Amino acid sequence: VEAALPLMPRVPDFLNFVERQSSQSGLILQSTNVAKAQLLQQGSDIFKIPVGVSLAGPYPAFKNFLLALQNSSRLVEVQEVFFFTPQQGQIFTFDLKMRIHSY
């Protein structure tokens, strides 16, 4: 449970995981954006932390990256995925909006 919902936000650890997994999947991590933590709901002790990432690479690599997120011990909620078709070749740009949670 501690791995899925850590007591501290551990955002740098999560961003390190994202960087490592994107590289291993064959993607280039272009940018990250972390917003301020908010309570999940009134009266709750669980915080949600919005995280945005921008990735570039082929579609199969992106599928592998999503699979790595799904299989991670951290509770990650992918909210939105935007992708842009390439001008030439097969390099897509993917923008993800996610939330991670902590106590």
KAZIMO-V357014 format. One record per backbone hydrogen bond with DSSP energy under -1.0 kcal/mol. NH is the residue of the N-H (numbers start at 1). CO is the residue of the C=O. Records with the same first field share a line. If there is no record, write none. Layout:
BEGIN
NH=CO ; CO
END
This chain:
BEGIN
5=1
14=10
15=11
16=12
17=13
18=14
19=15
20=16
21=17
22=18
23=19
24=20
25=21
27=22
28=56
30=54
31=54
33=52
35=50
38=48
40=46
44=41
47=102
48=38
49=100
51=98
52=33
53=96
54=31
55=94
56=28
57=92
62=58
63=59
64=60
65=61
66=62
67=63
68=64
69=65
70=66
71=67
75=4
77=99
79=97
80=97
82=95
84=93
92=57
93=84
94=55
95=82
96=53
97=80
98=51
99=77
100=49
102=47
103=6
END
